[in-house]
Amino acid sequence: MAESFQKGNYSLVPIALARIDYLKDAIEPGLLQEGLKGEEEALWAIHRFLFNEGWWARAENLKVKGASTNHKEDTVLINFLQANAELIHPNTRHLATSGDAEGIRMALNQIHYNSLTEKHHRSGPSERGSTKLSDLLDITRSFLKGFAQFVEPSVLNDALLGNDKAISLALGQIHFHSLEAGMDNNSNDNISQQGSFKDVLLKQHSHEKKQEDVKTTKAANNFNTRGPIGSTYGIRTKKAEHTVFFTGFQENSHPKDLWKFFKQTAKIKDIILPRKRDKYGKRYGFLIMENEEAVQIIVKKLNSASTEYGKLYLSRAKDKSTSSGPSKTARPGKHSPELKCTPSTRTHPVQGILSSPKGSNVVMQEALPQESSKLSHKEARTNAHPQVRDHVQIEEVPIYNQMREHTELTINPSEEMSNVIKSSIFIRTVKNETIDTVRMIAEGLGAHNAQIRGITGTTFIAFFANKVDYESLDMEFLQIGFVEVRQVNVEDLMPSRKAWVEVRGLPIMGWTESNFRDLIRDCGNVLLFSKIYDAEGFYQHPKFLIETSYLEEINIQRTISLLRKKWKVRILEVTVQEYERKFLYNLANIPKEVNLR
């Protein structure tokens, strides 16, 4: 109304005056006088009183004689009410047609509610077993529980909670593995034609009820297992030869995220992440690839690669039938023939996996005789490989055993680098410097035409292409601008690497610059550090970009004392995302004393 007055439309003045006169009588005179004087508390009190007591709503419904009305809008409204008169209560219909504001409001509400009710009745009574959203979800959950042996446990949990993507992935796994088992059944029974998807599932369900009456013979390993014909427990499948074992990913990695990541590199059919861990406490998983080419591509591109999910290690997984050792489920009185271990084409030892018929107990043995003889039965159970998917019997390739082999290899030095060293000098600076800064200092001290190359943030090599410049160099005078200037040694030519580390487990009371420097001093020199809170103001574990000589991924645990309590702090190498780089500080451009908060 005020905007209309400002625009010069005074047709609403009679209505405004009528509302003022109506509300003035409802307000206490003393409070009204204080409000007219501009007292803020009085104005708020008047405002609350008018709204809470309903006076303002009554004033909006006042009927003012002589006030201009929009006949066009009134005509449209009346026509709408008359068109839906059968949905309005007779008493309300009379008030609405007479123009009563409260009656019109009630009529519109009744039209809305009764139209929805009428639509529901037109659709007819709901039959038993109707496909409502909740009923569909219950049916889907029952279906997934009935075929839980085909679904990865983590995916099954998300699907039972109602996650749409997890439900889709679980149904795809059931479809794929049930058809695969159906092909095995048809081939064993010499059936030329494969049944439909429904027949396969029904056959699977019926076979599961006869687990104690059916025997499956495995000719490859010469031992008997008890299990359903339709089940994939103990059955060798063709998919095992296209399976890749991988480990090294972060603890909080989700199967869907890893699926998308691996999908970008090669064609994969399924991803398996068991809940249990290997004997080193690491999480691991398996990738079922489309074909042999996809296996070679993904192993070649991602093995030992540093990704946003951690440094991954990938290798081809082997089928159970290629492993060695006696079966744990052999019948009493019958001894399985000893199988001779054949060496793998790789340079590391192979661990075999022997599983029970139901896939519940899995024992891992070393392929090397001298190692397996030392393992007792208790140790074998302690080092047991976690349960994997039953439809594929896979042998884990112990990546970490590769580190145990120390084979000496003699290589030849680079002739080009040997010639460079003869005309180069080694330079060490006080703090981290850039190439341009070192070149400028060196030229100022008489080292002309020097090509500067950095090894670490504080060590550099100055190469002189012109032998005259190298011979005329005054190294003693050059030491004025640097900590150390000397001839180059082979030990100096070991470049460092830059890595992001995150300090975890330290209470916020201990988050000071000096404490962080003491904790990560042995890891390397700090170049950058992040803020201790994110864009929304939540505290986050601080990250540091360090220059380190560590060859392996940093994972250090230390025990500290803070406020008379012991705390275990972990320094872990992580990956910083692109969007986090805007929350970084550069140590080279800030004062020595910095308040991290």
C-alpha positions in Angstrom: 0.0 0.0 0.0 2.9 2.4 0.8 4.5 1.6 -2.6 1.2 2.6 -4.3 1.1 5.9 -2.5 4.7 6.6 -3.5 3.9 5.9 -7.1 1.0 8.4 -6.9 -1.9 5.9 -6.7 -4.2 7.2 -4.0 -7.2 5.0 -4.7 -6.4 2.9 -1.6 -6.5 5.9 0.8 -10.1 5.2 2.1 -9.1 1.6 2.9 -5.9 2.8 4.7 -7.9 5.4 6.8 -10.5 2.8 7.7 -7.9 0.4 8.9 -6.1 3.1 11.0 -9.4 4.1 12.7 -10.2 0.5 13.4 -6.8 -0.4 14.9 -6.5 2.9 16.9 -9.4 1.9 19.0 -7.8 -1.5 19.9 -4.5 0.0 21.1 -4.0 1.3 24.6 -4.0 5.1 24.5 -0.8 5.5 26.6 1.1 3.0 24.4 -0.2 4.7 21.3 1.1 8.1 22.4 4.5 6.6 23.1 4.5 5.1 19.7 3.6 8.4 18.0 6.7 9.9 19.8 8.9 7.3 18.1 9.7 5.1 21.1 11.1 1.9 19.7 9.9 -0.3 22.5 6.4 1.1 22.2 6.3 0.5 18.4 7.4 -3.1 18.9 4.8 -3.6 21.6 2.1 -2.3 19.3 3.3 -4.5 16.4 3.3 -7.7 18.5 -0.1 -6.9 20.0 -1.8 -6.3 16.6 -0.3 -9.5 15.1 -0.6 -11.8 18.1 -4.2 -10.8 18.9 -5.4 -11.1 15.3 -6.3 -7.4 15.0 -4.2 -7.0 11.9 -5.9 -9.9 10.1 -9.3 -8.4 11.0 -8.3 -5.0 9.6 -7.3 -6.6 6.3 -10.8 -8.1 6.0 -12.7 -4.8 6.6 -15.4 -3.9 4.2 -15.0 -0.2 3.3 -17.8 1.6 1.5 -16.8 3.6 -1.5 -13.5 1.8 -1.9 -12.5 0.9 -5.4 -12.4 -2.7 -6.3 -10.9 -4.7 -9.2 -14.1 -6.1 -10.8 -12.1 -8.1 -13.3 -10.3 -10.1 -10.6 -13.6 -10.5 -8.6 -15.3 -11.9 -11.7 -12.6 -14.4 -12.3 -12.6 -15.6 -8.7 -16.4 -15.9 -8.6 -16.4 -17.8 -11.9 -13.8 -20.2 -10.5 -15.8 -20.8 -7.3 -19.0 -21.4 -9.3 -17.2 -23.9 -11.6 -16.2 -25.9 -8.5 -19.3 -25.4 -6.5 -19.8 -29.2 -5.9 -16.5 -29.3 -4.0 -17.6 -26.5 -1.5 -19.7 -27.0 1.6 -23.1 -25.3 1.2 -22.6 -23.0 4.1 -19.2 -21.9 2.9 -20.6 -21.6 -0.7 -23.1 -18.9 0.4 -20.4 -16.9 2.2 -18.0 -17.1 -0.7 -20.5 -16.0 -3.3 -21.5 -13.0 -1.1 -17.9 -11.8 -1.2 -17.0 -12.6 2.4 -13.1 -12.8 2.6 -13.1 -15.6 5.2 -15.7 -17.5 3.2 -13.6 -17.2 0.0 -10.5 -18.5 1.9 -12.4 -21.5 3.3 -13.9 -22.2 -0.1 -10.5 -22.3 -1.8 -9.1 -24.7 0.8 -12.1 -27.0 0.4 -11.7 -27.0 -3.4 -8.1 -28.0 -3.0 -8.7 -30.8 -0.5 -11.8 -32.2 -2.1 -10.2 -32.3 -5.5 -7.3 -34.4 -4.2 -9.8 -36.7 -2.4 -11.9 -37.0 -5.6 -8.9 -37.9 -7.6 -8.0 -40.6 -5.1 -11.5 -42.1 -5.2 -11.5 -42.1 -9.0 -8.4 -44.2 -9.1 -10.3 -46.9 -7.3 -9.6 -48.8 -4.1 -6.0 -50.0 -3.7 -5.6 -53.6 -4.4 -3.7 -55.9 -2.1 0.0 -55.8 -2.9 -0.2 -52.4 -4.6 3.0 -50.9 -5.9 3.3 -47.9 -3.6 6.7 -46.4 -3.0 7.0 -48.0 0.4 5.8 -51.4 -0.8 8.2 -51.3 -3.7 11.1 -50.6 -1.3 10.0 -53.4 0.9 9.8 -55.8 -2.0 13.2 -54.7 -3.2 14.7 -55.2 0.2 13.3 -58.7 0.5 14.6 -59.5 -3.0 18.1 -58.2 -2.1 18.2 -60.2 1.1 17.2 -63.4 -0.7 20.2 -63.0 -3.0 22.7 -61.3 -0.6 25.4 -63.8 -1.6 25.7 -62.1 -5.0 26.1 -58.6 -3.6 29.1 -56.9 -2.1 28.4 -56.3 1.6 29.0 -52.6 1.6 26.8 -52.1 -1.4 24.1 -54.3 0.2 24.1 -52.2 3.4 23.6 -49.0 1.4 20.9 -50.6 -0.7 18.9 -51.8 2.3 19.0 -48.3 3.6 17.3 -47.1 0.5 20.1 -45.6 -1.5 19.0 -45.5 -5.2 22.5 -45.8 -6.7 23.3 -48.7 -4.3 20.1 -50.5 -5.2 20.8 -50.1 -8.9 24.4 -51.5 -8.4 23.1 -54.4 -6.3 20.5 -55.4 -8.8 23.1 -55.3 -11.5 25.4 -57.6 -9.6 22.6 -60.1 -8.9 21.7 -60.1 -12.6 25.2 -60.6 -13.7 26.3 -63.3 -11.3 23.0 -65.2 -11.4 23.2 -65.5 -15.2 26.8 -66.5 -14.8 25.8 -69.3 -12.4 23.0 -70.3 -14.8 25.5 -70.8 -17.6 27.6 -73.1 -15.4 24.5 -75.2 -14.5 23.4 -75.5 -18.1 26.9 -76.5 -19.2 27.1 -79.2 -16.5 23.7 -80.6 -17.4 24.4 -80.5 -21.1 21.5 -78.1 -21.7 22.0 -76.3 -25.0 19.6 -73.4 -24.3 19.9 -71.1 -21.3 16.8 -70.3 -19.2 15.4 -66.9 -18.7 16.5 -64.6 -15.9 13.4 -65.5 -13.8 14.1 -69.2 -14.2 17.7 -68.8 -13.2 16.8 -66.9 -10.0 14.1 -69.5 -9.1 16.5 -72.3 -9.8 19.1 -70.6 -7.5 16.6 -70.3 -4.7 15.5 -73.9 -5.0 19.0 -75.2 -5.0 19.9 -73.2 -1.8 17.3 -75.3 0.1 19.1 -78.5 -0.9 22.7 -77.7 0.3 23.1 -80.9 2.3 21.9 -83.2 -0.5 24.0 -82.0 -3.5 27.7 -82.6 -4.1 29.9 -80.7 -6.5 33.2 -82.2 -7.7 36.1 -80.1 -8.6 38.4 -82.0 -11.0 41.0 -79.2 -11.0 42.0 -79.6 -7.3 40.9 -83.3 -6.8 38.9 -82.7 -3.7 35.2 -82.8 -2.8 33.1 -79.8 -1.6 29.5 -79.8 -0.4 27.3 -77.0 -1.8 24.4 -76.2 -4.0 24.6 -76.8 -7.7 23.2 -73.4 -8.5 25.5 -71.6 -6.0 28.8 -70.3 -7.2 30.7 -71.4 -4.0 33.7 -73.5 -5.1 33.0 -73.1 -8.8 35.7 -71.7 -11.0 34.5 -69.0 -13.3 35.9 -67.5 -16.4 35.8 -64.0 -14.8 38.6 -64.8 -12.4 41.2 -64.6 -15.1 40.1 -61.0 -15.7 40.3 -59.9 -12.1 42.7 -57.3 -10.7 43.8 -57.1 -7.0 44.4 -53.6 -5.7 45.3 -51.9 -2.4 46.8 -48.7 -1.0 43.6 -46.6 -1.1 42.4 -44.4 1.8 40.3 -45.8 4.6 37.3 -43.6 3.9 37.1 -44.4 0.2 33.6 -45.3 -0.9 33.0 -48.1 -3.5 31.0 -45.7 -5.8 33.8 -43.2 -5.9 36.4 -45.9 -6.6 34.1 -47.3 -9.3 33.9 -43.9 -11.1 37.7 -43.5 -10.8 38.6 -46.9 -12.2 35.9 -46.5 -14.9 37.8 -43.5 -16.3 40.9 -45.7 -17.0 39.5 -49.0 -18.3 36.3 -50.9 -18.7 35.3 -52.7 -15.5 32.3 -54.8 -14.7 32.3 -54.9 -10.9 34.3 -53.8 -7.9 34.6 -55.8 -4.7 35.7 -54.3 -1.3 35.7 -56.8 1.5 35.1 -55.5 5.0 38.1 -57.5 6.4 41.7 -56.5 5.9 44.8 -58.3 5.0 47.5 -59.4 7.5 49.2 -56.0 7.2 46.0 -54.2 8.3 45.4 -52.7 4.8 42.2 -52.5 3.0 42.1 -54.2 -0.4 39.7 -54.9 -3.2 39.2 -56.6 -6.6 38.2 -55.3 -10.0 36.4 -57.6 -12.5 37.5 -56.3 -15.9 35.8 -56.7 -19.3 38.7 -58.4 -21.0 42.4 -59.1 -20.9 43.2 -55.8 -22.6 41.4 -53.9 -19.8 43.5 -55.8 -17.2 46.8 -54.8 -18.8 45.7 -51.2 -19.3 44.6 -50.6 -15.7 47.6 -52.3 -14.2 50.0 -50.4 -16.4 48.5 -47.0 -15.8 47.6 -47.1 -12.1 50.1 -49.4 -10.5 52.2 -47.4 -8.0 50.4 -44.3 -9.1 49.6 -41.5 -6.6 46.0 -40.5 -6.9 43.4 -38.6 -4.9 42.6 -41.9 -3.1 46.2 -42.6 -2.2 49.1 -44.5 -3.8 47.5 -47.5 -5.5 49.1 -50.9 -6.0 47.5 -53.1 -8.7 48.3 -56.6 -9.9 46.6 -59.5 -11.7 44.7 -61.8 -9.3 44.9 -65.5 -9.8 42.2 -68.2 -9.7 41.9 -70.5 -6.8 42.6 -73.5 -9.0 46.2 -72.3 -9.6 47.0 -72.2 -5.9 48.7 -75.0 -4.0 48.2 -76.8 -0.7 45.7 -79.5 0.6 42.0 -78.7 1.0 40.8 -77.9 4.4 37.4 -79.5 3.7 38.6 -82.9 2.5 36.7 -85.9 4.0 38.3 -87.8 6.8 40.2 -90.8 5.6 40.8 -89.4 2.1 44.0 -87.5 1.5 44.3 -85.0 -1.3 47.3 -85.5 -3.6 50.1 -83.0 -3.1 50.3 -80.4 -5.7 53.6 -79.0 -6.9 53.9 -75.2 -6.8 54.8 -73.8 -10.1 56.6 -70.4 -10.0 54.8 -67.4 -11.2 56.0 -65.3 -14.2 56.4 -62.4 -11.8 59.5 -62.0 -9.5 57.6 -62.1 -6.2 56.2 -65.1 -4.3 52.6 -66.1 -4.7 50.2 -66.7 -1.9 47.4 -69.2 -2.4 43.9 -69.0 -1.1 42.0 -72.1 -0.1 38.4 -71.6 0.9 35.8 -73.9 2.6 32.7 -74.8 0.6 30.6 -72.1 2.1 33.3 -69.5 1.8 33.5 -68.7 5.5 36.9 -69.9 6.4 39.8 -68.9 4.2 43.4 -69.9 4.8 46.4 -68.3 3.1 49.7 -70.2 2.7 53.0 -69.1 1.3 54.0 -70.8 -1.9 57.7 -71.0 -0.8 58.3 -74.3 1.2 60.7 -72.8 3.6 58.2 -70.1 4.7 55.2 -72.4 4.8 56.9 -74.9 7.1 57.5 -72.2 9.7 53.9 -71.3 9.9 51.9 -73.1 12.6 48.2 -73.7 12.3 47.5 -70.7 14.6 49.6 -68.4 12.5 47.9 -69.5 9.4 44.5 -68.6 10.9 46.0 -65.3 12.1 47.2 -64.4 8.6 44.1 -65.6 7.0 43.0 -63.7 3.9 39.6 -61.9 4.4 36.6 -63.5 2.8 36.2 -62.5 -0.8 33.3 -62.7 -3.2 32.1 -66.3 -3.6 31.6 -66.3 -7.3 35.3 -65.7 -7.9 38.1 -67.5 -6.2 41.0 -65.1 -6.3 44.6 -65.4 -5.1 46.1 -62.2 -3.6 49.5 -61.2 -4.9 51.5 -59.9 -1.9 52.7 -56.5 -3.1 54.6 -55.9 0.1 56.7 -59.0 -0.3 58.3 -57.3 -3.2 60.1 -55.0 -0.8 61.8 -58.0 0.9 63.7 -58.9 -2.1 67.0 -57.1 -2.4 68.6 -57.9 -5.7 71.7 -55.9 -6.6 71.8 -54.5 -10.0 74.8 -52.8 -11.6 74.1 -49.9 -13.9 76.3 -47.4 -15.8 76.4 -43.7 -15.0 75.2 -41.1 -17.4 78.1 -39.8 -19.6 76.3 -36.5 -20.1 75.9 -35.9 -16.4 79.5 -36.9 -15.7 80.7 -34.2 -18.1 78.3 -31.7 -16.4 79.8 -32.4 -13.0 83.3 -31.6 -14.2 82.3 -28.0 -14.9 79.9 -27.4 -12.1 80.0 -26.3 -8.4 77.7 -27.2 -5.5 75.9 -24.3 -3.8 73.9 -24.4 -0.5 71.7 -21.5 0.7 70.5 -20.5 4.1 66.8 -20.9 3.3 64.7 -22.0 0.4 65.4 -19.9 -2.7 64.3 -19.8 -6.3 66.5 -20.4 -9.3 66.3 -16.7 -10.3 67.4 -15.6 -6.8 70.4 -17.9 -6.8 71.4 -16.8 -10.3 71.2 -13.2 -9.4 73.4 -13.6 -6.2 75.9 -15.7 -8.1 76.3 -13.2 -10.9 76.7 -10.4 -8.4 79.6 -12.3 -6.9 81.4 -12.9 -10.2 79.9 -16.2 -11.4 79.0 -15.2 -15.0 77.1 -17.3 -17.5 76.2 -19.9 -14.9 73.2 -22.2 -15.5 71.6 -22.9 -12.2 69.7 -26.1 -11.5 67.9 -26.9 -8.2 68.3 -30.2 -6.4 66.4 -29.2 -3.2 65.0 -25.9 -1.9 68.4 -25.1 -0.4 70.9 -26.9 -2.7 71.7 -26.0 -6.3 74.2 -26.8 -9.0 75.9 -24.1 -11.1 77.0 -25.4 -14.5 79.4 -23.4 -16.6 79.2 -24.3 -20.3 82.3 -22.1 -21.0 85.4 -23.6 -19.5 87.0 -20.2 -19.2 84.2 -19.0 -16.9 84.6 -22.1 -14.7 88.4 -21.7 -14.4 88.2 -18.0 -13.7 85.7 -18.5 -10.9 86.7 -17.3 -7.4 85.0 -19.8 -5.1 86.2 -18.2 -1.9 84.6 -14.9 -2.9 81.4 -16.7 -3.9 81.1 -18.1 -0.4 80.2 -14.6 0.8 76.6 -15.0 -0.5 76.1 -18.7 0.3 76.4 -21.1 3.2 78.5 -23.6 1.2 80.3 -23.5 -2.1 82.4 -26.5 -3.3 82.9 -29.2 -5.9 80.0 -31.5 -6.7 79.9 -35.0 -5.2 77.7 -37.9 -6.4 75.9 -37.9 -3.0 74.7 -34.4 -3.6 72.8 -35.4 -6.8 69.8 -36.9 -4.9 66.8 -34.6 -5.5 64.1 -34.4 -2.9 60.4 -34.7 -3.5 57.5 -32.4 -2.4 54.7 -34.0 -0.5 51.6 -32.9 1.5 51.4 -34.3 5.1 48.6 -34.0 7.5 49.0 -34.0 11.3 46.2 -36.0 13.0 45.4 -36.8 16.6 46.7 -33.5 18.1 44.2 -31.5 20.2 43.6 -27.9 19.2 45.3 -26.8 22.4 48.6 -27.9 20.9 48.1 -26.3 17.4 51.0 -23.8 17.4 53.6 -23.2 14.8 56.5 -24.3 17.0 54.7 -27.6 17.9 54.1 -28.4 14.3 57.7 -27.6 13.3 58.9 -29.9 16.0 56.6 -32.7 14.9 57.5 -32.7 11.2 61.1 -31.5 11.5 62.4 -35.0 10.8 60.2 -35.3 7.7 61.6 -32.4 5.8 61.5 -28.6 5.3 58.1 -26.9 5.4 57.2 -24.9 2.3 53.5 -24.2 2.7 50.8 -24.8 5.3 47.1 -24.6 5.2 44.6 -22.8 7.4 43.2 -24.7 10.4 39.6 -24.0 9.5 37.6 -24.4 6.3 35.5 -21.9 4.4 32.5 -22.5 6.7 34.5 -22.0 9.9 35.0 -25.6 11.0 38.4 -26.7 12.3 40.3 -29.1 10.1 43.5 -31.0 10.4 46.4 -28.7 9.2 48.3 -29.8 6.1 51.9 -29.0 5.3 53.8 -29.0 2.0 57.2 -30.3 2.8 60.4 -31.0 0.9 61.5 -34.5 2.0 64.0 -37.2 1.1 61.7 -40.0 2.2 61.5 -42.5 -0.7 58.3 -44.2 0.6 54.9 -42.7 1.5 55.1 -40.9 4.9 53.2 -42.6 7.7 54.7 -41.8 11.1 53.1 -42.2 14.5 54.5 -40.4 17.6 53.5 -40.2 21.2 53.5 -36.7 22.8 52.7 -35.3 26.2 50.2 -32.4 26.4 48.5 -31.1 29.5 49.8 -34.1 31.5 48.2 -36.6 29.1 49.6 -38.9 26.5 48.4 -38.4 22.9 49.2 -40.5 19.8 49.8 -38.2 16.8 50.0 -39.5 13.2 51.8 -37.7 10.4 50.3 -39.0 7.2 51.0 -38.2 3.5 47.8 -37.0 1.8 46.7 -35.4 -1.5 45.5 -31.8 -1.6 42.6 -31.0 -3.9 42.6 -28.0 -6.2 39.9 -26.2 -4.4 41.9 -26.4 -1.1 44.9 -24.6 -2.6 43.2 -21.2 -1.9 43.5 -21.9 1.8 47.3 -22.1 1.8 50.0 -19.9 3.2 53.4 -19.5 1.8 56.2 -19.6 4.4 58.5 -17.7 2.2 56.2 -14.6 2.2 55.2 -14.4 5.9 56.9 -13.3 9.1 58.9 -15.8 11.1 56.3 -15.7 13.9 52.9 -16.6 12.6 49.6 -17.1 14.5 48.0 -20.1 12.7 44.6 -19.2 14.1 
